[in-house]
């Protein structure tokens, strides 16, 4: 199991390390804002800006939302949650192995 810290005001960063299929991974998300913000895990889009049928389904798997997180929206290529002020933990167990270069962590805050 690995834990990655992420501040919601960071615009976009690459996943820091590969994640094995079935390996529980926690994202400790900090939201220093006074309003809700969003945290997104996103498969890096192809050259046309979309996901090719052959793209790895980086966000297929199971998600567990800790206190401070709501509103999970998930597909095989992108997953997003609402993060309350203060933040919270998002635990993700991917169904497939994820190469760090193919997954972005994105915050949508001020």
DSSP file (Angstrom, degrees, kcal/mol; ACC not computed):
  #  RESIDUE AA STRUCTURE BP1 BP2  ACC     N-H-->O    O-->H-N    N-H-->O    O-->H-N    TCO  KAPPA ALPHA  PHI   PSI    X-CA   Y-CA   Z-CA
    1    1 A X              0   0    0      0, 0.0     2,-0.3     0, 0.0    24,-0.2   0.000 360.0 360.0 360.0 138.2    0.0    0.0    0.0
    2    2 A X  E     -a   25   0A   0     22,-1.2    24,-2.9    21,-0.0     2,-0.4  -0.913 360.0-151.7-125.0 152.7    1.2    3.5   -0.9
    3    3 A X  E     -a   26   0A   0     -2,-0.3     2,-0.4    22,-0.2    24,-0.2  -0.993   9.1-168.0-124.7 133.3    0.1    6.9    0.1
    4    4 A X  E     -a   27   0A   0     22,-2.8    24,-2.7    -2,-0.4     2,-0.4  -0.978  14.0-140.5-121.4 132.5    0.5   10.0   -2.0
    5    5 A X  E     +a   28   0A   0     -2,-0.4     2,-0.4    22,-0.2    24,-0.2  -0.737  23.3 178.6 -91.7 138.2    0.0   13.6   -0.8
    6    6 A X  E     -a   29   0A   0     22,-2.6    24,-2.9    -2,-0.4     2,-0.5  -0.983  22.0-147.2-144.2 129.4   -1.7   16.1   -3.1
    7    7 A X  E >   -a   30   0A   0     -2,-0.4     3,-2.4    22,-0.2    24,-0.2  -0.855  19.1-137.5 -94.8 126.6   -2.7   19.7   -2.6
    8    8 A X  T 3  S+     0   0    0     22,-3.1   101,-0.2    -2,-0.5    30,-0.2   0.669  99.2  66.5 -59.8 -19.4   -5.9   20.6   -4.5
    9    9 A X  T 3  S+     0   0    0     21,-0.3     2,-0.3    99,-0.1    -1,-0.3   0.544  75.8 101.4 -83.0  -5.3   -4.4   23.9   -5.7
   10   10 A X    <   -     0   0    0     -3,-2.4    97,-1.2     1,-0.2     3,-0.2  -0.639  68.8-146.4 -73.9 133.8   -1.8   22.1   -7.8
   11   11 A X        -     0   0    0     -2,-0.3    96,-1.0     1,-0.3     2,-0.3   0.983  65.5 -24.9 -70.9 -56.1   -3.1   22.2  -11.4
   12   12 A X  E     +D  106   0B   0     94,-0.2     2,-0.3     2,-0.0    -1,-0.3  -0.922  60.1 175.2-161.5 131.6   -1.8   18.9  -12.7
   13   13 A X  E     -D  105   0B   0     92,-2.7    92,-3.4    -2,-0.3     2,-0.2  -0.960  34.5-106.6-135.3 155.1    1.0   16.5  -11.8
   14   14 A X  E     -D  104   0B   0     -2,-0.3    90,-0.2    90,-0.2    87,-0.1  -0.548  48.6 -92.4 -76.8 144.3    2.1   13.1  -13.1
   15   15 A X        -     0   0    0     88,-2.8    88,-0.1    85,-0.7    -1,-0.1  -0.382  38.2-134.1 -52.9 129.9    1.4   10.1  -10.8
   16   16 A X  S    S+     0   0    0      1,-0.1     2,-0.3    -3,-0.1    -1,-0.1   0.722  75.2   7.1 -68.6 -22.4    4.7    9.8   -8.8
   17   17 A X  S    S-     0   0    0     83,-0.1    -1,-0.1    82,-0.0    81,-0.0  -0.988  84.8 -85.9-154.9 158.7    5.1    6.0   -9.2
   18   18 A X        -     0   0    0     -2,-0.3     2,-0.4    81,-0.1    81,-0.2  -0.283  37.6-146.6 -61.4 153.9    3.7    3.0  -10.9
   19   19 A X  B     -H   98   0C   0     79,-2.3    79,-3.3    77,-0.0     2,-0.1  -0.995  11.7-133.4-127.0 125.9    0.8    1.3   -9.2
   20   20 A X    >   -     0   0    0     -2,-0.4     3,-2.0    77,-0.2    74,-0.3  -0.412  34.2 -90.7 -75.6 151.6    0.3   -2.5   -9.4
   21   21 A X  T 3  S+     0   0    0      1,-0.3    74,-0.2    74,-0.1    76,-0.1  -0.409 114.5  13.2 -59.0 132.1   -3.0   -4.1  -10.2
   22   22 A X  T 3  S+     0   0    0     72,-3.1     2,-0.6     1,-0.2    -1,-0.3   0.482  92.3 134.9  79.5   3.1   -4.9   -4.8   -7.0
   23   23 A X    <   -     0   0    0     -3,-2.0    71,-0.6    71,-0.2     2,-0.2  -0.770  57.7-126.2 -90.1 119.7   -2.5   -2.6   -4.9
   24   24 A X  E     - B   0  93A   0     -2,-0.6   -22,-1.2    69,-0.2     2,-0.4  -0.470  32.1-174.4 -66.4 126.8   -4.4   -0.3   -2.4
   25   25 A X  E     -aB   2  92A   0     67,-2.4    67,-3.4    -2,-0.2     2,-0.5  -0.990  10.2-155.9-129.5 130.5   -3.3    3.3   -3.0
   26   26 A X  E     -aB   3  91A   0    -24,-2.9   -22,-2.8    -2,-0.4     2,-0.6  -0.908   3.3-157.6-111.0 133.1   -4.4    6.2   -0.8
   27   27 A X  E     -aB   4  90A   0     63,-3.1    63,-2.3    -2,-0.5     2,-0.9  -0.943   9.1-154.8-106.3 112.7   -4.4    9.8   -2.0
   28   28 A X  E     -aB   5  89A   0    -24,-2.7   -22,-2.6    -2,-0.6     2,-0.5  -0.796  19.2-162.8 -88.7 104.9   -4.2   12.2    0.9
   29   29 A X  E     -aB   6  88A   0     59,-2.7    59,-2.0    -2,-0.9     2,-0.5  -0.803   7.9-159.3-101.9 124.0   -5.8   15.3   -0.5
   30   30 A X  E     -aB   7  87A   0    -24,-2.9   -22,-3.1    -2,-0.5     2,-0.5  -0.871   5.9-172.0-101.5 130.5   -5.4   18.7    1.1
   31   31 A X  E     + B   0  86A   0     55,-0.6    55,-3.4    -2,-0.5    56,-0.1  -0.881   9.0 174.6-121.4  98.3   -7.9   21.5    0.4
   32   32 A X        +     0   0    0     -2,-0.5    -1,-0.1    53,-0.2    53,-0.1   0.485  51.2 102.7 -80.3  -1.4   -6.7   24.8    1.9
   33   33 A X  S    S-     0   0    0      2,-0.2    53,-0.3     1,-0.1    -2,-0.1  -0.285  76.9-128.9 -77.9 165.2   -9.6   26.7    0.3
   34   34 A X  S    S+     0   0    0     51,-0.1     2,-0.3     2,-0.1    51,-0.1   0.391  90.8  55.4 -93.6   2.5  -12.7   27.8    2.1
   35   35 A X  S    S-     0   0    0     49,-0.1    -2,-0.2     1,-0.1    48,-0.0  -0.849  98.6 -83.3-127.4 165.0  -14.9   26.2   -0.6
   36   36 A X        -     0   0    0     -2,-0.3     2,-0.2    48,-0.1    48,-0.2  -0.302  48.0-178.0 -61.9 152.2  -15.3   22.8   -2.1
   37   37 A X  E     -E   83   0B   0     46,-2.1    46,-3.4    -4,-0.1     2,-0.4  -0.802  21.3-107.5-140.5-178.3  -12.9   21.9   -4.9
   38   38 A X  E     -EF  82 108B   0     70,-1.5    70,-2.4    -2,-0.2     2,-0.4  -0.918  15.4-162.8-122.8 145.2  -12.3   18.9   -7.2
   39   39 A X  E     -EF  81 107B   0     42,-2.2    42,-2.3    -2,-0.4     2,-0.4  -0.994  17.0-171.8-122.8 133.0   -9.7   16.2   -7.4
   40   40 A X  E     -EF  80 106B   0     66,-2.8    66,-2.8    -2,-0.4     2,-0.5  -0.983  20.8-158.4-131.6 135.2   -9.3   14.1  -10.6
   41   41 A X  E     -EF  79 105B   0     38,-2.7    38,-2.4    -2,-0.4     2,-0.4  -0.952  29.3-178.2-101.7 126.9   -7.4   11.1  -11.6
   42   42 A X  E     -EF  78 104B   0     62,-2.6    62,-3.1    -2,-0.5    36,-0.2  -0.984  30.6-127.4-137.8 130.4   -7.1   11.1  -15.4
   43   43 A X  E     - F   0 103B   0     34,-3.1     2,-0.3    -2,-0.4    60,-0.2  -0.506  47.9-100.7 -62.9 135.6   -5.6    8.7  -18.0
   44   44 A X        -     0   0    0     58,-1.8    -1,-0.1    -2,-0.2     6,-0.1  -0.466  44.6-123.2 -62.8 121.4   -3.3   10.8  -20.2
   45   45 A X        -     0   0    0     -2,-0.3     6,-0.2     4,-0.1    -1,-0.1  -0.205  23.6-108.5 -65.8 158.5   -5.3   11.5  -23.4
   46   46 A X    >   -     0   0    0      4,-3.4     3,-2.1     1,-0.1    -1,-0.1  -0.069  46.5 -79.8 -74.2-177.3   -4.0   10.5  -26.8
   47   47 A X  T 3  S+     0   0    0      1,-0.3    -1,-0.1     2,-0.1     4,-0.1   0.741 131.0  54.4 -61.6 -24.0   -2.7   12.9  -29.4
   48   48 A X  T 3  S-     0   0    0      2,-0.2    -1,-0.3     1,-0.0     3,-0.1   0.414 119.9-107.7 -89.7   3.2   -6.3   13.8  -30.5
   49   49 A X  S <  S+     0   0    0     -3,-2.1     2,-0.2     1,-0.3    -2,-0.1   0.427  89.7  88.2  87.9  -0.9   -7.3   14.7  -26.9
   50   50 A X  S    S-     0   0    0     -5,-0.1    -4,-3.4    -6,-0.1     2,-0.6  -0.510  84.2 -91.9-117.0-172.6   -9.4   11.6  -26.4
   51   51 A X        -     0   0    0     -6,-0.2    -6,-0.1    -2,-0.2     2,-0.0  -0.916  35.8-138.5-107.3 118.8   -8.9    8.0  -25.2
   52   52 A X    >   -     0   0    0     -2,-0.6     3,-2.2     1,-0.1     0, 0.0  -0.360  25.9-112.1 -70.0 154.5   -8.2    5.4  -27.9
   53   53 A X  T 3  S+     0   0    0      1,-0.3    -1,-0.1    -2,-0.0    -2,-0.0   0.774 121.0  54.2 -57.4 -25.7   -9.9    2.1  -27.6
   54   54 A X  T 3  S+     0   0    0      2,-0.1    -1,-0.3     3,-0.0     3,-0.1   0.476  82.8 119.4 -88.4  -2.4   -6.4    0.6  -26.9
   55   55 A X  S <  S-     0   0    0     -3,-2.2     2,-0.2     1,-0.1    -4,-0.1  -0.312  75.6-102.0 -64.6 145.2   -5.7    3.1  -24.0
   56   56 A X        -     0   0    0      1,-0.1     2,-1.9    21,-0.0     3,-0.2  -0.477  26.9-126.7 -67.1 135.3   -5.1    1.5  -20.6
   57   57 A X    >   +     0   0    0      1,-0.2     3,-1.7    -2,-0.2    38,-0.2  -0.536  39.1 172.5 -85.6  73.9   -8.2    1.8  -18.4
   58   58 A X  T 3  S+     0   0    0     -2,-1.9    19,-0.2     1,-0.3    -1,-0.2   0.694  70.2  45.8 -62.4 -24.1   -6.3    3.5  -15.5
   59   59 A X  T 3  S+     0   0    0     17,-2.1     2,-0.4    -3,-0.2    -1,-0.3   0.186  79.4 116.0-110.2  19.3   -9.3    4.3  -13.3
   60   60 A X    <   +     0   0    0     -3,-1.7    35,-2.8    16,-0.6    36,-0.6  -0.726  55.7  63.1 -80.5 137.5  -11.1    1.0  -13.5
   61   61 A X  E    S-C   94   0A   0     -2,-0.4     2,-0.4    33,-0.3    33,-0.2  -0.971  90.5 -45.4 144.3-158.9  -11.2   -0.6  -10.1
   62   62 A X  E     -C   93   0A   0     31,-2.1    31,-2.6    -2,-0.3     2,-0.4  -0.885  41.3-161.4-116.7 144.8  -12.7    0.3   -6.7
   63   63 A X  E     -C   92   0A   0     -2,-0.4     2,-0.4    29,-0.2    29,-0.2  -0.943   3.4-164.4-121.7 141.8  -12.7    3.6   -4.9
   64   64 A X  E     -C   91   0A   0     27,-2.6    27,-2.6    -2,-0.4     2,-0.5  -0.992  14.2-147.9-125.6 122.8  -13.4    4.3   -1.2
   65   65 A X  E     -C   90   0A   0     -2,-0.4    25,-0.2    25,-0.2     3,-0.1  -0.787  10.7-154.8 -94.4 126.1  -14.1    7.9   -0.1
   66   66 A X    >   -     0   0    0     23,-2.5     3,-1.7    -2,-0.5    -1,-0.0  -0.289  45.0 -58.4 -84.2 177.6  -13.0    9.1    3.3
   67   67 A X  T 3  S+     0   0    0      1,-0.2    22,-0.4    -2,-0.1    -1,-0.2  -0.280 125.7  34.4 -55.1 140.7  -14.6   11.9    5.3
   68   68 A X  T 3  S+     0   0    0      1,-0.2    16,-3.0    20,-0.1     2,-0.4   0.339 100.0  96.3  93.1  -5.9  -14.5   15.2    3.4
   69   69 A X  E <   +G   83   0B   0     -3,-1.7     2,-0.3    14,-0.2    -1,-0.2  -0.945  43.0 152.7-119.8 140.2  -15.0   13.6    0.0
   70   70 A X  E     +G   82   0B   0     12,-1.9    12,-3.0    -2,-0.4    -4,-0.1  -0.901  41.7  48.6-146.5 174.6  -18.3   13.2   -1.9
   71   71 A X  E     -     0   0B   0     -2,-0.3     2,-0.2    10,-0.2    -1,-0.1   0.831  60.2-163.9  64.8  42.8  -19.7   12.9   -5.4
   72   72 A X  E     -     0   0B   0      9,-0.1     2,-0.4    -3,-0.1     9,-0.2  -0.404   7.7-175.2 -61.4 128.0  -17.5   10.2   -7.1
   73   73 A X  E     +G   80   0B   0      7,-2.3     7,-2.5    -2,-0.2     2,-0.4  -0.999  14.3 176.7-122.6 125.5  -17.9   10.2  -10.8
   74   74 A X  E     +G   79   0B   0     -2,-0.4     2,-0.2     5,-0.2     5,-0.2  -0.985  19.5 161.7-139.6 139.3  -15.9    7.4  -12.5
   75   75 A X        -     0   0    0      3,-2.5    -2,-0.0    -2,-0.4     0, 0.0  -0.743  58.8 -88.8-131.5-173.2  -15.3    5.9  -15.9
   76   76 A X  S    S+     0   0    0     -2,-0.2   -17,-2.1     1,-0.2   -16,-0.6   0.674 126.0  33.1 -71.8 -14.7  -12.5    3.6  -17.1
   77   77 A X  S    S+     0   0    0      1,-0.3   -34,-3.1   -18,-0.2     2,-0.3   0.605 122.6  27.3-117.4 -17.0  -10.3    6.6  -17.9
   78   78 A X  E     -E   42   0B   0    -36,-0.2    -3,-2.5   -19,-0.1     2,-0.3  -0.998  52.4-176.8-150.5 143.5  -11.2    9.3  -15.5
   79   79 A X  E     -EG  41  74B   0    -38,-2.4   -38,-2.7    -2,-0.3     2,-0.3  -0.996   9.1-177.5-141.7 142.3  -12.4    9.6  -11.9
   80   80 A X  E     -EG  40  73B   0     -7,-2.5    -7,-2.3    -2,-0.3     2,-0.3  -0.992   5.6-172.1-143.5 147.2  -13.3   12.7   -9.9
   81   81 A X  E     -E   39   0B   0    -42,-2.3   -42,-2.2    -2,-0.3     2,-0.4  -0.947  28.3-115.8-134.4 157.2  -14.4   13.6   -6.4
   82   82 A X  E     -EG  38  70B   0    -12,-3.0   -12,-1.9    -2,-0.3     2,-0.5  -0.809  30.1-153.9 -90.1 132.4  -15.6   16.8   -4.6
   83   83 A X  E     -EG  37  69B   0    -46,-3.4   -46,-2.1    -2,-0.4   -14,-0.2  -0.943   5.4-144.0-114.8 118.9  -13.2   17.7   -1.8
   84   84 A X    >   -     0   0    0    -16,-3.0     3,-1.4    -2,-0.5   -53,-0.1  -0.300  44.4 -72.0 -72.2 161.4  -14.5   19.8    1.2
   85   85 A X  T 3  S+     0   0    0      1,-0.2   -53,-0.2   -51,-0.1     2,-0.2  -0.305 125.7  29.7 -53.5 137.2  -12.3   22.4    2.8
   86   86 A X  E 3  S-B   31   0A   0    -55,-3.4   -55,-0.6   -53,-0.3    -1,-0.2  -0.335 108.7-125.8 102.8 -48.7   -9.6   20.7    4.8
   87   87 A X  E <   -B   30   0A   0     -3,-1.4     2,-0.3   -57,-0.3   -57,-0.2  -0.655  22.5-139.3 110.0-164.3   -9.5   17.7    2.5
   88   88 A X  E     -B   29   0A   0    -59,-2.0   -59,-2.7    -2,-0.2     2,-0.4  -0.970  23.8 -81.0 177.2 177.6   -9.8   13.9    2.9
   89   89 A X  E     -B   28   0A   0    -22,-0.4   -23,-2.5    -2,-0.3     2,-0.5  -0.867  26.6-164.7-108.3 135.9   -8.4   10.5    1.8
   90   90 A X  E     -BC  27  65A   0    -63,-2.3   -63,-3.1    -2,-0.4     2,-0.5  -0.980   8.8-159.2-116.5 121.3   -9.3    8.7   -1.4
   91   91 A X  E     -BC  26  64A   0    -27,-2.6   -27,-2.6    -2,-0.5     2,-0.4  -0.886  10.7-174.3-105.1 131.3   -8.4    5.0   -1.5
   92   92 A X  E     -BC  25  63A   0    -67,-3.4   -67,-2.4    -2,-0.5     2,-0.6  -0.986  16.3-170.4-129.1 130.0   -8.1    3.4   -4.9
   93   93 A X  E     -BC  24  62A   0    -31,-2.6   -31,-2.1    -2,-0.4   -69,-0.2  -0.918  25.6-145.6-117.7 101.0   -7.5   -0.2   -5.8
   94   94 A X  E     - C   0  61A   0    -71,-0.6   -72,-3.1    -2,-0.6   -33,-0.3  -0.341  12.1-147.2 -72.1 147.0   -6.9   -0.4   -9.6
   95   95 A X  S    S+     0   0    0    -35,-2.8     2,-0.3   -38,-0.2   -34,-0.2   0.697  85.9  37.5 -80.6 -20.8   -8.1   -3.4  -11.6
   96   96 A X  S    S-     0   0    0    -36,-0.6   -74,-0.2   -39,-0.2     2,-0.2  -0.885  96.9 -92.6-128.2 158.6   -5.0   -3.0  -13.9
   97   97 A X        -     0   0    0     -2,-0.3     2,-0.5   -76,-0.1   -77,-0.2  -0.499  41.7-146.9 -68.6 139.8   -1.4   -2.1  -13.5
   98   98 A X  B     -H   19   0C   0    -79,-3.3   -79,-2.3    -2,-0.2     2,-0.5  -0.944   4.4-145.9-116.4 126.5   -0.8    1.7  -14.0
   99   99 A X    >   -     0   0    0     -2,-0.5     3,-2.5   -81,-0.2     4,-0.2  -0.793  21.6-130.5 -86.9 129.4    2.4    3.2  -15.4
  100  100 A X  G >  S+     0   0    0     -2,-0.5     3,-1.6     1,-0.3   -85,-0.7   0.832 104.8  59.8 -50.6 -39.7    3.0    6.5  -13.7
  101  101 A X  G 3  S+     0   0    0      1,-0.3    -1,-0.3   -87,-0.1   -85,-0.0   0.643 101.8  56.0 -66.5 -13.2    3.5    8.3  -17.0
  102  102 A X  G <  S+     0   0    0     -3,-2.5   -58,-1.8     1,-0.1     2,-0.4   0.308  98.6  67.4-103.1   8.4    0.0    7.4  -18.1
  103  103 A X  E <   - F   0  43B   0     -3,-1.6   -88,-2.8   -60,-0.2     2,-0.4  -0.989  59.9-163.9-135.4 128.6   -1.9    8.9  -15.1
  104  104 A X  E     -DF  14  42B   0    -62,-3.1   -62,-2.6    -2,-0.4     2,-0.5  -0.851  10.5-148.5-107.8 145.6   -2.3   12.6  -14.1
  105  105 A X  E     -DF  13  41B   0    -92,-3.4   -92,-2.7    -2,-0.4     2,-0.4  -0.957  25.0-173.4-107.6 128.0   -3.5   13.9  -10.7
  106  106 A X  E     -DF  12  40B   0    -66,-2.8   -66,-2.8    -2,-0.5     2,-0.4  -0.980  15.3-162.0-133.3 133.3   -5.3   17.1  -11.2
  107  107 A X  E     - F   0  39B   0    -97,-1.2     2,-0.6   -96,-1.0   -68,-0.2  -0.898   4.7-160.3-108.7 141.4   -6.7   19.7   -8.7
  108  108 A X  E     + F   0  38B   0    -70,-2.4   -70,-1.5    -2,-0.4     2,-0.2  -0.836  44.7 120.8-121.1  91.6   -9.3   22.2   -9.6
  109  109 A X              0   0    0     -2,-0.6  -100,-0.1  -101,-0.2   -72,-0.1  -0.606 360.0 360.0-133.9-166.7   -9.1   24.9   -7.0
  110  110 A X              0   0    0     -2,-0.2  -101,-0.1     0, 0.0   -73,-0.0   0.505 360.0 360.0 -67.8 360.0   -8.5   28.6   -6.8
